[in-house]
């Protein structure tokens, strides 16, 4: 039996149904679906790893209707173009980006948007980048035979829910979004999102590792092997028996899981955010699938330190033998930012000590504070905290990640005081005076205001101060808008300070004061944004230099979601290399929480084997989470 023959009687077949599941009688279902799309309708299309929702990308009304039905208010939508010629009408496509678009993996590639691209503004509101891809299935190619314009081609689901993969589920769940559903009779065994990459100097950077990239294994450097160039290639020689079977369950956002055995780490495809019940069930299914596919029974399980992560709760239950048919396992807990840095080290085959700069939105710290801008001395089994961003109150905890004005008010009060200057400036962020007064009282009384060193919240606050975003309507929206607003060719930066002592702190207050002064004086937002980015790069480079003085190390590994910011990554990389550092950055493994599971697995492998370094860290933890 050879399915590629595609016999019209027993081979793959397509049919078109309306939103209620009633078949639409037509001679050519694919051509009929293309006709509906051309007429401004939304069509759900069964693809390779799940359903996709398609509509014209040049029709503002249709794109807004898709957003409303999908409950995706502002998050950018991916596009599919017929060919490179059509893509070049939307984006700047250089030779490396062309290779990514036309290569066999066919990911979504993030590219600079042309100022007058013929496209609805609702596709990627406020952003200077577009995610585009070329057709990667025969069905896609047949669809574009109808001379369609560029299409929105986004995941077939309600926002933040798992990808729909079954025909019946598509009618039940996508019938509320799509006007029609294009089905076929090939069963999708495992759902798989499109991978997302960006072309940067030196090669592609993967932000979402899924179709085409997962589950390609990462070959781990044996403790006896010298560090080499970034690799996930099977050609590297290694001691394949040094790692015991380990399951690492990752973080809660952008979750992936990792199965580690025989010197290899298999990082799963993108799972998603575990707070959604269906995504959590998929998380458990991915674990089952990996263990069955590679015929591995873990001898240990690894989780984050955060006690409320659902992935951690799963690991604790499995460790205690509370899951049916699962034996109890030893549990290893790994600090979030240590895992970030080690994931970058693992990608580069590095087993020596490095300076780690881990910058993101949140991670549970050893002192119970919310870490997020960390200067670490790292080796695979342990770490020492050398420095961090100065703690500031995070009013409302997780609420501050959604409402950017919250960290902005907190930072104003830190910089200008709570008696007069801070509250006056904070008044620009809130129209509701009672709400503002309540927030100021919350911060000054230290009620539900966990201390944080989060660089992500600092970016949120800067975007709020610039008037770009009062809330994050999707993860990372405010920092993305701030990056998009940054003017080109700006070299100036704001002042900052590094404290003495261990761990040292990066004082953000001089920067906030200078930013506010320029905003009050009417300085253009683009210049303020660029100077903010330059300052962050400058204080991270200065922190790395201080860490080199303390440790004697000259290799810096950059990890964490903040390094998805191409401006920050480029600027910081230039400063570090100019200062004589060797810089390790992510390429094949996501810098965001999608790579945490790999770092967890490697840390646990080194701790659980006799090859773990004898030297132990002085895990430098302040006595509390208070202010300096």
Helices and strands as residue ranges (DSSP letters): G 3-5, E 14-18, H 29-38, E 43-46, E 51-56, H 60-70, E 79-81, H 84-87, H 95-102, E 108-112, G 121-123, E 129-134, H 138-143, G 144-146, E 151-155, H 167-169, I 170-174, E 180-184, E 196-200, E 203-208, E 218-219, E 246-248, E 258-261, E 264-267, H 277-293, E 300-304, H 310-319, E 330-334, H 336-347, E 354-364, E 370-379, E 382-389, E 392-395, H 399-402, H 404-416, H 421-426, H 433-444, E 449-452, H 455-465, H 477-485, E 497-498, E 504-507, H 509-520, H 525-551, E 555-559, G 561-564, H 566-578, E 582-584, G 593-595, H 596-608
